[in-house]
Amino acid sequence: MIKYVIYILFLLALLSCSNVEEQIITKLPPFKPEVKIIKCDNELYVYTILTASNTSKKGKVEFIKSIRKLKVHFMLGKRIIKKVVLKDFLLKKITEDSTIITCYAGAEKFKWENAKTRTREVKVKLLLYTSNAIYALTQNYSKLFNQIHVSCNRTLYLIPFNIKTGATKYVFGTVAIRRKIVDGEYLPSSEDFRAEIFNFKGKALWSSNYRKNYMTMIQKVQPLAVDSAYLYTITWNGRQNGKRKIDARDYQLRLTIPAKPKPYIIMQEFQANLEW
């Protein structure tokens, strides 16, 4: 009898904890993270990223630093059909023009147990656990699925971002999360990261390595350890290679870690909101 009473009390305690957790979930986080789902080599992974600079809105850096854990729930109606806990990282970097970039990012692969899952009906709920609350962001799977080009996905998770840091200035970057060590992999020069802008006709407008000379040297590709992350960044001044101003419109952004024997590349659409 005593064991039965203890068991009932234990269940009530669990239910109470669950109810408390639900009560402190808000509809939206104060700053909206980017969430994407990518397919590469028949493998799916979901990632999220939230970035800020020392010129961002007040409180954004503090909110990023308060995040403790990231989860994703895939849902059909109100039913959770898959739960994923993302490998997450808080990263900080000072760029070449002394801008301070702070970002929180996470990624994880997943697969459908039922290959016939109708993803057009699936909703994706991102849960951000902070030190004092849980924030939820829900979007349609179809809007998050991104058929962008990614290379070497089985070795690194690549999480791209762009952040406006001035009227005509952006920082382009990617978080690289190491999944596998590659024997013989190296960087052949002092260039460890490259960013390029193209129009939608495929014409190259700007490249971070335009007319630059790099030292011939052998470097290791960061990050070095499995399940560790590294933040790559490049600053752009809003101009083409020939110094001509770029118009405020949509472009293609290609980010490359120029590794040998095979580079890491990820593409993303980029909207240039320049204020000339």
N, C-alpha and C positions, 0 to 999 in steps of 0.2 A: 504493500500500500504506500509506504513512504517513497519507494523508488518511483511509483506511478505519479505521485504528487510532484516530486522533483522534476520528472520528465515534462509534466504539464507546465510547470513554472519556467523551465528552460525554453519550451516552445513559445510561450508568451513573451519571454525576454527577446527572442529572435524577432518575433513579429513587431515588437515595440521598436527595436532598432531599425527594422526595415521601414516602419512608418515614419520615424524621425528622418531617415535618409531621404524619403520621398518629399517630406515637407520642406526641406532646405534646397531642393532643386529649383532653380529659376528657369524661366522660359529661354532666355538668351544670355550669353556672357556679355559683359560690357564692351568687349572688343572682339570682333568676329574673326576666328581663325579660318584659314583656308583648309579645305578637306578635299582630297582627290583619291580616286581609285584608278590604278594603272594595271594593264595587262601586258606582260612581256614574257615571251617564250612559254606561253600557256600557263603562266603563273600570275596570280593576282596579288597586289598588295595595296593597302590603304595607308595614306599618310595624312598628317595634319601639321600645320606650321603657323606660328604667330610671331611676327617680328616687330621690333620697335627700334628707333634711334633716339639719340639725345635731343632730336628736334620733334619727336612725336608728341601726340596729345598727352596732357598731364595725366598721370596714373597708369599709363599703358605699360611702362617698364615694371612698375610695382606689381601690376596684375600678372604679367608674365612670370615674374619671380615667385609668385604665390602658388602657381600650379604645381601639384604634387604627383598627379597620375592622369593618364589618358585611357579611356575605354571607348570602344565602338560597339553598339548593338545594331544588328541588322534585324529589321522588323517587318512582319506581314500583319497589317492591322495593328492590334495591340500585343501580338504574340512575338516574342523574341525568338528568332530562328538561328541566330549565331551571335556569340560574344567574342570579342577580340580585345586583348590588352596590348597596347602599343608599347614598344621599346621607346622610351622617351629621354630627352636630353635638354638641359638648359645650357646654352652656349653664348659666349660673348666675344666680340672681336673689335679692335680699333682699325679702321681702314687707313689707306695711304693718305687721306686728307683729314685724318684725326676724328672722323665720325665714329661714334660708339654704337655698334649694332648688338642688340640683345635679342635672342630668339629662343623659343621653346618649340621643339619638334618631336614627332614620334612617327613610327612606321611599323607595320607588321604584315606578313603575308597571310593569306587565308584561302580556303577553298570551300566549295559547296559540296556537302555530303550528297545532296540530290542534284545531279548534273542538269536536271530539267527545271531548276528553280527559275521562276519567271521574274527576272530582276526588275522588269518595268513596274512591278507591283511592290517592290521592296523599298522601304525607307531606311535611312542610315542615321542613327542617333549618336552624336559625339558627346561624351560626358567628360567634362573637365573638373577634376577634383582639386580644390584649393585648400588652403589651411583652415578656412572657415565656412565653405559652401561647396555645393556641386552645381555646375552650370551645364545646361543641355542645349544642343543645337541639332535640329532634325532637318534633313534634306532628302530629296528623291535620289535613289541610286543612279538613275539615268542621267541626272544632272552632274553627278560627281564622277561618273566613268569617263576617263580621258584617254583617247586613243592617240596620245602623243608618242613620239619616237623616243625610246629609251634603249641604251646599249649597256651590256654587261650587268644587267639587273640582278643576276644571281650572285654577284660579288659584292656590290654596294647597293644600298638603298640610296637613291638620289631624290632629295626634296628641294625643288627650286623655289626661289622667291625673288621678288623685286620690291624695293621700298623707296619711296620718294623722300629725299632728305633735304631738298631745297627747291626753289622755284623752277630751276632747270637742271636739277641733279638727281640721279638715282644711284642706288647701290644694288647691283645684281649679285646673286649668290646661290649657293646650294649647300645644304647639309648633306654630308656623306656619312652613312652608317655602315660600318664594315660587317659583312656577312661571312666572308670567306677569305682566307689568305691565298694569294696567287703567287706561285713560285716564279721567280724571274721577272716580276713586274717592277717597272721603274719609270721615272720621269727623265727624259734625256737632256733637259736644260733647266735653267732657273725659272722658267714659266711653269707654274703649277696649276693655273686656272685661266680659262679664256671665255670671254663673252662676246657674242656676235648678234647684230640686229639685221634682219632681212625684212623687205616688204613682202606682200603676199604674192608677188610675181617671182619671188626667189632671188631678187637682186640684193646683194650685200651692201649695207649702208654704213655699218660701223663694226670695227673689231678692236678689241682691247690690245691686240698684238700688232696693230698697224704701225709700220715703220719703227718698231722697237727691236733692239738687239738684246738677246738673252745670252747669259753665260752658258757655255757648254759644260755641263756637270751632271753627274748622276745623283738623283734624289729618290727617296722612297715616297710612295704614294700614301698620303694620309687619308684616313686614320690607319694606324698600324695594327691594332689589336681587334680581334673579333668582338662585336657588340660595343665598340667605342665609336665616337662620332667626331667629325671635324667640320669646321665652318669655313667655306671658301667665299671670298667676296671680291668684287671689282667695282670701281666707281666710274660712272659715266656722266659727262657734262652736257648731254642733250644735243650733241652735234654729230654730223657725219664725219667720215674719215677726212674729207676735204675741208672741214671746219664749217660747212654749211649747216644752218639750224635745221633740226628735224621737226616736222609738223606734229601737232597733237592728234594722233590717230592710232589705229591698231597695227601692230607689227608681230613678227615672229622673233623670239629670242632663243638662241642656241647657246647652251652652257656646256663647256667641255673641260674635263680633266685630261690633259694630253698624255696619258700614260702609254707605255709600250709594254707588251706587244699589241695591246688593244686599248684605245681611248674609251673613256666614259662620257657619254653624251646624253643630254636630255633637252627636249624642246618644250617651249611653252608660249602661249599667246601673251602679248604684252601691250598694254594700253598706255601710251605716252601722254600723260596729262601735264604738258609743259606750259609754263607761263612766261612767255618772252615779253 
